């Protein structure tokens, strides 16, 4: 069965303290891996799409990387406004769907950045 | 423009009420989704529409009834819900379920069943 596992479940950082979030996956026929940011009570906000091993994408203090088994979201010198839950989703063939590729989410990492 | 608009933002309904959630996008996307999210859990897929036809129903109880009137609109009709159905309901859209593209989400409807 396809699985998406994110770690750690929660992460507390001091402002400026860089760190990485992990998303490991076991899927057949990965079509893409997505990172989203979600603030409490809001919908997920799209950050990045990664398609192949070795690919990297950057946006401000965030950098996403992809290998054949996992993805990392690196946060450099975070600020309190980076506090959110970060969700990873994989786009893979959905079971018994007749060929549909649907995003399946991990449980997320809750990040808190203290000033 | 990557906006998906959901209304209402908040909804409180009794167990005997009938209400509807609405979702709209004007990005030309042909796949639209309903997800349900409980606190501190990931979004859980409910329904997928592809080219205005229901393509995936994840064994959702019949008290939830989706409708896709046209390529820009998605509704979720609610009837005789239970308190455990209280959650954040998220609508999303993407270019298509046969394409390797990201889904964009609305801000959600916070539903409380009393």
gemmi code that builds the backbone of each chain (N, CA, C; Angstrom):
import gemmi

chains = {
    "A": [
        ("UNK", (0.847, -1.194, 0.000), (0.000, 0.000, 0.000), (0.880, 1.240, 0.000)),
        ("UNK", (0.503, 2.240, -0.784), (1.262, 3.484, -0.839), (1.230, 4.200, 0.493)),
        ("UNK", (2.375, 4.724, 0.865), (2.422, 5.459, 2.126), (3.246, 6.719, 2.004)),
        ("UNK", (2.841, 7.724, 2.760), (3.580, 8.977, 2.867), (3.788, 9.229, 4.340)),
        ("UNK", (5.031, 9.341, 4.759), (5.352, 9.526, 6.174), (6.162, 10.784, 6.354)),
        ("UNK", (5.697, 11.672, 7.220), (6.418, 12.909, 7.481), (7.009, 12.888, 8.886)),
        ("UNK", (8.204, 13.469, 8.985), (8.849, 13.580, 10.293), (9.678, 14.854, 10.358)),
        ("UNK", (9.830, 15.433, 11.555), (9.143, 15.028, 12.774), (7.685, 15.448, 12.738)),
        ("UNK", (6.917, 14.987, 13.706), (5.510, 15.375, 13.789), (5.389, 16.841, 14.193)),
        ("UNK", (6.286, 17.287, 15.059), (6.291, 18.673, 15.509), (7.728, 19.129, 15.658)),
        ("UNK", (7.959, 20.406, 15.414), (9.315, 20.951, 15.465), (9.247, 22.372, 15.994)),
        ("UNK", (10.035, 22.625, 17.034), (10.133, 23.981, 17.572), (11.526, 24.515, 17.294)),
        ("UNK", (11.610, 25.697, 16.724), (12.885, 26.311, 16.398), (12.942, 27.718, 16.956)),
        ("UNK", (14.149, 28.174, 17.213), (14.349, 29.577, 17.517), (14.486, 30.324, 16.185)),
        ("UNK", (14.099, 31.565, 16.186), (14.257, 32.382, 14.987), (15.710, 32.329, 14.527)),
        ("UNK", (15.910, 32.039, 13.251), (17.264, 31.969, 12.701), (17.889, 30.589, 12.741)),
        ("UNK", (17.244, 29.647, 13.418), (17.798, 28.290, 13.560), (17.330, 27.424, 12.394)),
        ("UNK", (18.181, 27.128, 11.466), (17.813, 26.368, 10.261), (17.562, 24.896, 10.587)),
        ("UNK", (16.705, 24.257, 9.805), (16.399, 22.845, 10.018), (15.757, 22.266, 8.751)),
        ("UNK", (15.454, 20.974, 8.803), (14.840, 20.297, 7.657), (13.683, 19.429, 8.101)),
        ("UNK", (12.654, 19.377, 7.252), (11.532, 18.482, 7.446), (11.639, 17.361, 6.418)),
        ("UNK", (11.206, 16.165, 6.824), (11.353, 15.006, 5.948), (10.001, 14.456, 5.503)),
        ("UNK", (9.942, 13.986, 4.268), (8.772, 13.295, 3.737), (9.278, 12.059, 3.000)),
        ("UNK", (9.012, 10.886, 3.550), (9.418, 9.660, 2.856), (8.185, 8.998, 2.250)),
        ("UNK", (8.359, 8.343, 1.138), (7.200, 7.798, 0.442), (7.508, 6.431, -0.147)),
        ("UNK", (6.471, 5.627, -0.226), (6.544, 4.352, -0.924), (5.335, 4.303, -1.838)),
        ("UNK", (5.509, 4.647, -3.083), (4.408, 4.633, -4.034), (4.870, 3.949, -5.309)),
        ("UNK", (3.896, 3.450, -6.058), (4.174, 2.892, -7.377), (3.900, 3.965, -8.407)),
        ("UNK", (4.894, 4.259, -9.194), (4.657, 5.214, -10.272), (4.405, 6.622, -9.786)),
        ("UNK", (5.361, 7.184, -9.037), (5.229, 8.558, -8.567), (5.175, 9.506, -9.756)),
        ("UNK", (4.158, 10.374, -9.754), (4.035, 11.352, -10.826), (4.458, 12.745, -10.360)),
        ("UNK", (4.515, 12.944, -9.076), (4.918, 14.249, -8.563), (4.807, 14.258, -7.051)),
        ("UNK", (5.588, 15.126, -6.415), (5.522, 15.295, -4.968), (5.310, 16.777, -4.688)),
        ("UNK", (4.363, 17.076, -3.838), (3.983, 18.460, -3.580), (4.219, 18.813, -2.116)),
        ("UNK", (4.630, 20.038, -1.881), (4.686, 20.592, -0.536), (3.661, 21.715, -0.429)),
        ("UNK", (2.944, 21.691, 0.710), (1.965, 22.724, 1.007), (2.240, 23.272, 2.401)),
        ("UNK", (1.832, 24.509, 2.609), (1.835, 25.130, 3.931), (0.382, 25.320, 4.339)),
        ("UNK", (0.056, 24.977, 5.592), (-1.308, 25.166, 6.055), (-1.302, 25.898, 7.391)),
        ("UNK", (-1.985, 27.037, 7.421), (-2.188, 27.775, 8.665), (-3.461, 27.272, 9.333)),
        ("UNK", (-3.562, 27.404, 10.663), (-4.725, 26.850, 11.379), (-6.054, 27.334, 10.819)),
        ("UNK", (-6.955, 26.405, 10.542), (-8.288, 26.753, 10.064), (-8.352, 27.205, 8.625)),
        ("UNK", (-7.243, 27.130, 7.896), (-7.209, 27.569, 6.500), (-6.915, 26.392, 5.577)),
        ("UNK", (-7.121, 26.597, 4.273), (-6.793, 25.565, 3.316), (-5.300, 25.515, 3.040)),
        ("UNK", (-4.790, 24.377, 2.583), (-3.366, 24.278, 2.253), (-2.980, 25.237, 1.128)),
        ("UNK", (-1.830, 25.877, 1.288), (-1.299, 26.802, 0.291), (-0.166, 26.117, -0.447)),
        ("UNK", (-0.261, 26.028, -1.753), (0.732, 25.334, -2.556), (2.090, 26.029, -2.475)),
        ("UNK", (3.148, 25.219, -2.277), (4.514, 25.746, -2.249), (5.327, 25.266, -3.457)),
        ("UNK", (5.517, 23.942, -3.575), (6.404, 23.392, -4.595), (5.852, 22.105, -5.193)),
        ("UNK", (6.273, 21.841, -6.442), (6.109, 20.532, -7.060), (7.478, 20.029, -7.476)),
        ("UNK", (7.760, 18.757, -7.164), (8.999, 18.108, -7.580), (8.621, 16.861, -8.360)),
        ("UNK", (9.301, 16.637, -9.490), (8.917, 15.530, -10.342), (9.941, 14.403, -10.397)),
        ("UNK", (11.223, 14.730, -10.265), (12.211, 13.673, -10.453), (13.346, 13.816, -9.447)),
        ("UNK", (13.984, 12.678, -9.142), (15.087, 12.649, -8.185), (16.176, 13.619, -8.622)),
        ("UNK", (16.681, 14.394, -7.661), (17.718, 15.376, -7.946), (17.168, 16.773, -8.148)),
        ("UNK", (15.874, 16.877, -8.303), (15.262, 18.186, -8.544), (15.231, 18.997, -7.254)),
        ("UNK", (15.401, 20.316, -7.375), (15.347, 21.225, -6.244), (14.527, 22.454, -6.635)),
        ("UNK", (13.772, 22.965, -5.656), (13.026, 24.209, -5.888), (13.223, 25.110, -4.671)),
        ("UNK", (13.272, 26.429, -4.887), (13.478, 27.369, -3.786), (12.454, 28.492, -3.834)),
        ("UNK", (12.112, 28.952, -2.624), (11.224, 30.102, -2.504), (11.522, 30.766, -1.179)),
        ("UNK", (12.090, 31.923, -1.238), (12.473, 32.681, -0.043), (13.333, 31.809, 0.861)),
        ("UNK", (12.894, 31.515, 2.074), (13.712, 30.755, 3.034), (13.513, 29.248, 2.893)),
        ("UNK", (12.716, 28.811, 1.958), (12.391, 27.401, 1.796), (13.072, 26.803, 0.562)),
        ("UNK", (13.548, 25.575, 0.732), (14.138, 24.843, -0.383), (13.683, 23.397, -0.288)),
        ("UNK", (13.117, 22.881, -1.367), (12.646, 21.498, -1.393), (13.532, 20.678, -2.305)),
        ("UNK", (13.858, 19.453, -1.852), (14.663, 18.536, -2.639), (13.985, 17.181, -2.704)),
        ("UNK", (14.365, 16.385, -3.713), (13.715, 15.082, -3.918), (14.754, 14.028, -4.259)),
        ("UNK", (14.638, 12.864, -3.584), (15.403, 11.680, -3.958), (14.407, 10.606, -4.374)),
        ("UNK", (14.894, 9.399, -4.622), (13.983, 8.337, -5.070), (13.074, 7.836, -3.951)),
        ("UNK", (13.417, 8.174, -2.706), (12.615, 7.644, -1.604), (12.077, 8.718, -0.664)),
        ("UNK", (12.601, 9.955, -0.760), (12.172, 10.965, 0.186), (12.388, 12.365, -0.354)),
        ("UNK", (11.744, 13.298, 0.335), (11.907, 14.708, 0.010), (12.191, 15.450, 1.304)),
        ("UNK", (12.974, 16.504, 1.179), (13.266, 17.358, 2.319), (12.796, 18.770, 2.024)),
        ("UNK", (12.291, 19.395, 3.080), (11.978, 20.827, 3.000), (12.934, 21.514, 3.973)),
        ("UNK", (13.904, 22.218, 3.420), (14.905, 22.899, 4.232), (14.418, 24.323, 4.507)),
        ("UNK", (14.512, 24.708, 5.780), (14.111, 26.066, 6.162), (15.348, 26.775, 6.695)),
        ("UNK", (15.753, 27.813, 5.991), (16.970, 28.548, 6.346), (16.601, 29.826, 7.089)),
        ("UNK", (17.207, 30.001, 8.256), (16.991, 31.202, 9.083), (15.503, 31.524, 9.198)),
        ("UNK", (14.726, 30.604, 9.772), (13.273, 30.820, 9.823), (12.884, 32.015, 10.672)),
        ("UNK", (11.700, 32.549, 10.358), (11.115, 33.640, 11.109), (9.804, 33.169, 11.730)),
        ("UNK", (9.305, 33.867, 12.750), (8.043, 33.439, 13.378), (6.899, 33.265, 12.381)),
        ("UNK", (6.879, 34.064, 11.323), (5.798, 33.944, 10.340), (5.877, 32.666, 9.498)),
        ("UNK", (6.944, 31.912, 9.652), (7.052, 30.606, 8.984), (6.334, 29.510, 9.777)),
        ("UNK", (5.857, 29.858, 10.970), (5.141, 28.883, 11.797), (3.861, 28.444, 11.079)),
        ("UNK", (3.690, 27.152, 10.910), (2.555, 26.571, 10.184), (2.713, 25.056, 10.206)),
        ("UNK", (1.726, 24.366, 9.653), (1.889, 22.941, 9.392), (2.290, 22.769, 7.928)),
        ("UNK", (3.331, 21.984, 7.693), (3.820, 21.738, 6.337), (3.412, 20.326, 5.929)),
        ("UNK", (2.652, 20.255, 4.853), (2.119, 18.990, 4.358), (2.842, 18.568, 3.090)),
        ("UNK", (3.123, 17.295, 3.020), (3.695, 16.690, 1.820), (2.611, 15.825, 1.189)),
        ("UNK", (2.505, 15.841, -0.128), (1.536, 14.992, -0.827), (2.215, 14.364, -2.032)),
        ("UNK", (1.867, 13.114, -2.302), (2.405, 12.453, -3.492), (1.286, 12.232, -4.498)),
        ("UNK", (1.610, 12.424, -5.747), (0.671, 12.209, -6.841), (1.008, 10.855, -7.455)),
        ("UNK", (0.127, 9.899, -7.221), (0.380, 8.561, -7.735), (-0.941, 7.964, -8.192)),
        ("UNK", (-0.849, 6.843, -8.887), (-2.057, 6.209, -9.421), (-2.961, 5.816, -8.271)),
        ("UNK", (-4.201, 6.295, -8.308), (-5.138, 6.038, -7.229), (-5.763, 4.664, -7.418)),
        ("UNK", (-5.857, 3.916, -6.334), (-6.357, 2.549, -6.418), (-7.735, 2.483, -7.049)),
        ("UNK", (-7.933, 1.520, -7.960), (-9.239, 1.249, -8.571), (-9.888, 2.490, -9.168)),
        ("UNK", (-9.090, 3.392, -9.697), (-9.657, 4.645, -10.204), (-9.696, 4.690, -11.724)),
        ("UNK", (-9.195, 3.636, -12.364), (-9.212, 3.653, -13.818), (-8.257, 4.641, -14.423)),
        ("UNK", (-7.147, 4.908, -13.743), (-6.131, 5.768, -14.341), (-6.065, 7.175, -13.811)),
        ("UNK", (-6.637, 7.450, -12.651), (-6.579, 8.802, -12.085), (-5.402, 8.937, -11.129)),
        ("UNK", (-4.736, 10.080, -11.205), (-3.631, 10.399, -10.305), (-4.111, 11.450, -9.310)),
        ("UNK", (-4.100, 11.084, -8.044), (-4.716, 11.891, -6.992), (-3.679, 12.183, -5.919)),
        ("UNK", (-3.643, 13.413, -5.396), (-2.718, 13.719, -4.299), (-3.134, 13.004, -3.007)),
        ("UNK", (-2.170, 12.333, -2.400), (-2.381, 11.680, -1.107), (-1.430, 12.306, -0.101)),
        ("UNK", (-1.972, 12.725, 1.033), (-1.217, 13.542, 1.977), (-0.591, 12.740, 3.112)),
        ("UNK", (0.558, 13.218, 3.565), (1.125, 12.789, 4.831), (0.458, 13.539, 5.968)),
        ("UNK", (0.837, 13.197, 7.215), (0.178, 13.778, 8.388), (0.670, 15.188, 8.711)),
        ("UNK", (1.763, 15.597, 8.087), (2.240, 16.960, 8.271), (3.249, 17.100, 9.389)),
        ("UNK", (3.999, 18.193, 9.328), (4.900, 18.600, 10.407), (4.441, 19.968, 10.885)),
        ("UNK", (4.167, 20.055, 12.184), (3.765, 21.327, 12.773), (5.013, 22.078, 13.213)),
        ("UNK", (5.275, 23.206, 12.576), (6.481, 23.995, 12.863), (6.113, 25.234, 13.658)),
        ("UNK", (6.822, 25.434, 14.761), (6.676, 26.668, 15.537), (8.048, 27.321, 15.608)),
        ("UNK", (8.121, 28.585, 15.209), (9.368, 29.350, 15.264), (9.208, 30.432, 16.317)),
        ("UNK", (10.029, 30.352, 17.354), (9.958, 31.325, 18.438), (10.853, 32.529, 18.152)),
        ("UNK", (10.361, 33.733, 18.479), (11.184, 34.944, 18.258), (12.373, 34.991, 19.219)),
    ],
    "B": [
        ("UNK", (-3.790, 33.702, -11.693), (-4.792, 33.550, -10.640), (-4.915, 32.075, -10.263)),
        ("UNK", (-4.638, 31.756, -9.011), (-4.734, 30.363, -8.560), (-5.768, 30.257, -7.456)),
        ("UNK", (-6.888, 30.977, -7.627), (-7.837, 31.058, -6.532), (-8.985, 30.070, -6.667)),
        ("UNK", (-9.234, 29.391, -5.561), (-10.403, 28.536, -5.403), (-11.229, 29.158, -4.285)),
        ("UNK", (-12.477, 29.482, -4.575), (-13.320, 30.192, -3.614), (-14.375, 29.268, -3.034)),
        ("UNK", (-14.413, 29.202, -1.706), (-15.397, 28.362, -1.032), (-16.328, 29.233, -0.193)),
        ("UNK", (-17.617, 28.896, -0.226), (-18.595, 29.564, 0.640), (-19.543, 28.521, 1.218)),
        ("UNK", (-20.039, 28.732, 2.444), (-19.601, 29.793, 3.352), (-18.279, 29.438, 4.017)),
        ("UNK", (-17.706, 30.369, 4.755), (-16.469, 30.090, 5.493), (-16.767, 29.281, 6.742)),
        ("UNK", (-17.904, 29.556, 7.361), (-18.319, 28.853, 8.575), (-19.772, 28.440, 8.411)),
        ("UNK", (-20.131, 27.277, 8.959), (-21.511, 26.812, 8.900), (-21.804, 25.996, 10.150)),
        ("UNK", (-22.895, 26.357, 10.819), (-23.380, 25.574, 11.946), (-24.745, 25.026, 11.527)),
        ("UNK", (-24.925, 23.738, 11.620), (-26.204, 23.151, 11.225), (-26.652, 22.072, 12.198)),
        ("UNK", (-27.962, 21.936, 12.307), (-28.521, 20.895, 13.134), (-28.564, 19.585, 12.368)),
        ("UNK", (-28.783, 18.514, 13.085), (-28.747, 17.181, 12.473), (-29.909, 16.933, 11.508)),
        ("UNK", (-30.948, 17.773, 11.564), (-32.071, 17.584, 10.643), (-32.038, 18.560, 9.474)),
        ("UNK", (-31.052, 19.444, 9.463), (-30.994, 20.472, 8.409), (-30.476, 19.919, 7.095)),
        ("UNK", (-30.778, 20.701, 6.033), (-30.147, 20.486, 4.726), (-29.405, 21.760, 4.348)),
        ("UNK", (-28.139, 21.617, 4.013), (-27.343, 22.774, 3.618), (-26.437, 22.361, 2.465)),
        ("UNK", (-25.828, 23.375, 1.837), (-24.902, 23.100, 0.741), (-23.632, 23.916, 0.889)),
        ("UNK", (-22.512, 23.297, 0.555), (-21.239, 23.997, 0.457), (-20.957, 24.249, -1.018)),
        ("UNK", (-20.363, 25.422, -1.298), (-20.106, 25.773, -2.699), (-18.629, 26.045, -2.923)),
        ("UNK", (-18.191, 25.744, -4.134), (-16.800, 25.925, -4.520), (-16.752, 26.394, -5.961)),
        ("UNK", (-15.862, 27.349, -6.239), (-15.782, 27.917, -7.581), (-14.324, 28.161, -7.954)),
        ("UNK", (-13.989, 27.854, -9.206), (-12.651, 28.175, -9.720), (-12.789, 28.594, -11.182)),
        ("UNK", (-11.904, 29.516, -11.576), (-11.928, 30.023, -12.956), (-10.558, 29.884, -13.588)),
        ("UNK", (-9.890, 28.767, -13.283), (-8.563, 28.525, -13.830), (-8.606, 27.573, -15.011)),
        ("UNK", (-9.820, 27.159, -15.410), (-9.935, 26.204, -16.506), (-9.581, 24.787, -16.104)),
        ("UNK", (-9.545, 24.537, -14.784), (-9.226, 23.198, -14.300), (-10.378, 22.240, -14.568)),
        ("UNK", (-10.054, 20.996, -14.922), (-11.102, 20.026, -15.239), (-11.257, 18.956, -14.165)),
        ("UNK", (-10.436, 19.006, -13.132), (-10.579, 18.095, -11.998), (-10.892, 18.925, -10.766)),
        ("UNK", (-11.902, 18.492, -10.007), (-12.259, 19.173, -8.766), (-12.475, 18.120, -7.678)),
        ("UNK", (-12.106, 18.496, -6.469), (-12.029, 17.543, -5.367), (-12.747, 18.092, -4.136)),
        ("UNK", (-13.293, 17.192, -3.347), (-13.693, 17.494, -1.973), (-12.840, 16.649, -1.030)),
        ("UNK", (-12.266, 17.329, -0.038), (-11.524, 16.675, 1.035), (-12.185, 17.061, 2.356)),
        ("UNK", (-12.042, 16.185, 3.338), (-12.485, 16.447, 4.705), (-11.245, 16.427, 5.596)),
        ("UNK", (-11.148, 17.403, 6.493), (-9.982, 17.448, 7.378), (-10.424, 17.650, 8.820)),
        ("UNK", (-10.042, 16.716, 9.673), (-10.260, 16.841, 11.110), (-9.013, 17.476, 11.714)),
        ("UNK", (-9.175, 17.990, 12.947), (-8.079, 18.705, 13.600), (-6.832, 17.820, 13.719)),
        ("UNK", (-5.715, 18.381, 13.354), (-4.400, 17.740, 13.453), (-4.286, 16.465, 12.614)),
        ("UNK", (-5.118, 16.352, 11.595), (-5.048, 15.221, 10.671), (-4.846, 15.746, 9.238)),
        ("UNK", (-4.366, 14.902, 8.329), (-4.221, 15.371, 6.941), (-5.565, 15.413, 6.231)),
        ("UNK", (-5.655, 16.137, 5.135), (-6.890, 16.107, 4.327), (-7.167, 14.683, 3.848)),
        ("UNK", (-8.433, 14.318, 3.906), (-8.872, 12.968, 3.540), (-9.806, 13.079, 2.333)),
        ("UNK", (-9.464, 12.389, 1.258), (-10.233, 12.498, 0.014), (-11.648, 11.958, 0.193)),
        ("UNK", (-12.624, 12.732, -0.350), (-14.023, 12.297, -0.345), (-14.468, 11.968, -1.774)),
        ("UNK", (-14.417, 12.971, -2.646), (-14.923, 12.837, -4.015), (-13.967, 13.510, -4.998)),
        ("UNK", (-13.977, 12.985, -6.236), (-13.249, 13.620, -7.325), (-14.170, 13.697, -8.535)),
        ("UNK", (-14.221, 14.866, -9.141), (-14.907, 15.044, -10.409), (-13.861, 15.302, -11.482)),
        ("UNK", (-14.013, 14.586, -12.593), (-13.133, 14.780, -13.727), (-13.999, 15.088, -14.942)),
        ("UNK", (-13.779, 16.236, -15.562), (-14.604, 16.681, -16.694), (-16.089, 16.585, -16.344)),
        ("UNK", (-16.399, 17.073, -15.157), (-17.773, 17.205, -14.657), (-18.466, 15.878, -14.371)),
        ("UNK", (-17.722, 14.801, -14.383), (-18.293, 13.496, -14.037), (-17.627, 12.984, -12.763)),
        ("UNK", (-18.441, 12.383, -11.889), (-17.902, 11.830, -10.663), (-17.021, 10.633, -11.000)),
        ("UNK", (-15.743, 10.732, -10.652), (-14.830, 9.644, -10.997), (-14.383, 8.853, -9.775)),
        ("UNK", (-14.413, 9.465, -8.610), (-14.006, 8.763, -7.384), (-14.953, 9.158, -6.251)),
        ("UNK", (-15.469, 8.148, -5.584), (-16.247, 8.324, -4.356), (-15.616, 7.405, -3.331)),
        ("UNK", (-14.967, 8.003, -2.334), (-14.236, 7.204, -1.372), (-15.140, 6.645, -0.281)),
        ("UNK", (-16.190, 5.919, -0.692), (-17.098, 5.274, 0.265), (-17.657, 6.268, 1.274)),
        ("UNK", (-18.040, 7.426, 0.759), (-18.573, 8.478, 1.622), (-20.058, 8.200, 1.878)),
        ("UNK", (-20.531, 8.376, 3.117), (-21.963, 8.143, 3.411), (-22.868, 8.994, 2.527)),
        ("UNK", (-24.068, 8.475, 2.255), (-24.976, 9.138, 1.320), (-25.521, 10.459, 1.852)),
        ("UNK", (-25.280, 10.757, 3.133), (-25.712, 12.047, 3.656), (-24.867, 13.194, 3.066)),
        ("UNK", (-23.776, 12.841, 2.389), (-22.984, 13.796, 1.616), (-23.259, 13.525, 0.136)),
        ("UNK", (-23.703, 14.550, -0.583), (-24.050, 14.365, -1.990), (-23.366, 15.435, -2.826)),
        ("UNK", (-22.380, 15.048, -3.641), (-21.692, 16.045, -4.461), (-22.444, 16.340, -5.754)),
        ("UNK", (-22.146, 17.518, -6.296), (-22.747, 17.910, -7.579), (-21.779, 18.815, -8.305)),
        ("UNK", (-21.649, 18.642, -9.609), (-20.776, 19.497, -10.412), (-21.617, 20.078, -11.548)),
        ("UNK", (-22.247, 21.235, -11.344), (-23.167, 21.799, -12.346), (-22.473, 22.193, -13.655)),
        ("UNK", (-21.211, 22.658, -13.536), (-20.433, 22.980, -14.732), (-18.957, 22.912, -14.377)),
        ("UNK", (-18.115, 23.221, -15.311), (-16.680, 22.997, -15.109), (-16.070, 23.925, -14.074)),
        ("UNK", (-16.772, 24.982, -13.660), (-16.220, 25.935, -12.695), (-16.781, 25.768, -11.288)),
        ("UNK", (-17.859, 25.009, -11.157), (-18.568, 24.947, -9.885), (-18.619, 23.530, -9.326)),
        ("UNK", (-18.535, 23.458, -8.003), (-18.656, 22.181, -7.309), (-19.448, 22.438, -6.043)),
        ("UNK", (-20.456, 21.618, -5.816), (-21.263, 21.731, -4.611), (-21.160, 20.461, -3.789)),
        ("UNK", (-21.402, 20.605, -2.495), (-21.515, 19.449, -1.616), (-22.783, 19.643, -0.804)),
        ("UNK", (-23.783, 18.808, -1.080), (-25.065, 18.902, -0.397), (-25.034, 18.032, 0.851)),
        ("UNK", (-25.506, 18.617, 1.952), (-25.426, 17.967, 3.259), (-26.833, 17.737, 3.803)),
        ("UNK", (-27.081, 16.558, 4.322), (-28.415, 16.246, 4.850), (-28.294, 15.222, 5.968)),
        ("UNK", (-28.953, 15.512, 7.081), (-28.997, 14.574, 8.214), (-27.593, 14.197, 8.693)),
        ("UNK", (-26.745, 15.211, 8.871), (-25.376, 14.943, 9.311), (-25.332, 14.591, 10.794)),
        ("UNK", (-24.217, 14.015, 11.196), (-23.960, 13.637, 12.574), (-22.915, 14.570, 13.168)),
        ("UNK", (-22.873, 14.717, 14.482), (-21.848, 15.579, 15.097), (-20.423, 15.207, 14.680)),
        ("UNK", (-20.167, 13.924, 14.435), (-18.804, 13.507, 14.043), (-18.430, 13.968, 12.633)),
        ("UNK", (-19.406, 14.525, 11.900), (-19.116, 15.084, 10.575), (-18.550, 16.498, 10.668)),
        ("UNK", (-18.507, 17.050, 11.867), (-17.924, 18.381, 12.059), (-16.449, 18.323, 11.669)),
        ("UNK", (-16.043, 19.230, 10.788), (-14.676, 19.214, 10.259), (-14.481, 20.425, 9.357)),
        ("UNK", (-13.278, 20.564, 8.825), (-12.979, 21.559, 7.780), (-13.143, 20.850, 6.439)),
        ("UNK", (-14.028, 21.354, 5.593), (-14.247, 20.769, 4.275), (-13.529, 21.613, 3.234)),
        ("UNK", (-12.647, 20.957, 2.508), (-11.775, 21.631, 1.565), (-12.130, 21.241, 0.137)),
        ("UNK", (-12.197, 22.240, -0.709), (-12.361, 22.021, -2.138), (-11.013, 22.295, -2.803)),
        ("UNK", (-10.698, 21.544, -3.827), (-9.457, 21.764, -4.567), (-9.714, 21.543, -6.050)),
        ("UNK", (-8.822, 22.071, -6.870), (-8.919, 21.820, -8.307), (-7.529, 21.668, -8.892)),
        ("UNK", (-7.464, 20.961, -10.014), (-6.209, 20.800, -10.747), (-6.534, 20.687, -12.232)),
        ("UNK", (-5.500, 20.774, -13.052), (-5.717, 20.722, -14.503), (-6.462, 19.459, -14.908)),
        ("UNK", (-6.091, 18.351, -14.279), (-6.764, 17.104, -14.607), (-6.178, 15.962, -13.814)),
        ("UNK", (-6.936, 14.884, -13.635), (-6.423, 13.751, -12.865), (-5.481, 12.884, -13.691)),
        ("UNK", (-5.379, 13.163, -14.975), (-4.447, 12.427, -15.831), (-3.189, 13.238, -16.094)),
        ("UNK", (-2.981, 14.290, -15.294), (-1.826, 15.170, -15.492), (-1.003, 15.285, -14.220)),
        ("UNK", (0.255, 15.527, -14.383), (1.153, 15.624, -13.235), (1.212, 17.055, -12.727)),
        ("UNK", (0.112, 17.572, -12.258), (0.103, 18.961, -11.801), (-0.495, 19.060, -10.415)),
        ("UNK", (-0.107, 20.119, -9.737), (-0.526, 20.337, -8.368), (-2.007, 20.720, -8.289)),
        ("UNK", (-2.571, 20.483, -7.132), (-3.925, 20.905, -6.832), (-3.874, 22.190, -6.004)),
        ("UNK", (-4.818, 23.068, -6.280), (-4.936, 24.308, -5.510), (-6.190, 24.221, -4.649)),
        ("UNK", (-6.045, 24.662, -3.410), (-7.110, 24.512, -2.437), (-7.789, 25.835, -2.130)),
        ("UNK", (-9.076, 25.746, -1.792), (-9.773, 26.878, -1.217), (-9.462, 26.996, 0.260)),
        ("UNK", (-10.042, 28.016, 0.884), (-9.780, 28.268, 2.298), (-10.609, 27.383, 3.223)),
        ("UNK", (-11.543, 26.630, 2.636), (-12.282, 25.679, 3.448), (-13.571, 26.243, 4.026)),
        ("UNK", (-14.463, 25.341, 4.381), (-15.660, 25.666, 5.156), (-15.564, 24.926, 6.476)),
        ("UNK", (-15.584, 25.684, 7.558), (-15.567, 25.069, 8.900), (-16.994, 24.690, 9.247)),
        ("UNK", (-17.297, 23.399, 9.276), (-18.662, 22.902, 9.528), (-18.774, 22.382, 10.954)),
        ("UNK", (-19.792, 22.834, 11.646), (-20.104, 22.334, 12.987), (-21.522, 21.791, 12.964)),
        ("UNK", (-21.679, 20.529, 13.329), (-22.991, 19.885, 13.384), (-23.404, 19.771, 14.839)),
        ("UNK", (-24.561, 20.352, 15.164), (-25.011, 20.357, 16.572), (-26.286, 19.513, 16.754)),
    ],
}
model = gemmi.Model(1)
for chain_id, residues in chains.items():
    chain = gemmi.Chain(chain_id)
    for i, (resn, *xyz) in enumerate(residues, 1):
        res = gemmi.Residue()
        res.name, res.seqid = resn, gemmi.SeqId(i, " ")
        for name, pos in zip(("N", "CA", "C"), xyz):
            atom = gemmi.Atom()
            atom.name, atom.element = name, gemmi.Element(name[0])
            atom.pos, atom.b_iso = gemmi.Position(*pos), 0.0
            res.add_atom(atom)
        chain.add_residue(res)
    model.add_chain(chain)
structure = gemmi.Structure()
structure.add_model(model)
structure.setup_entities()
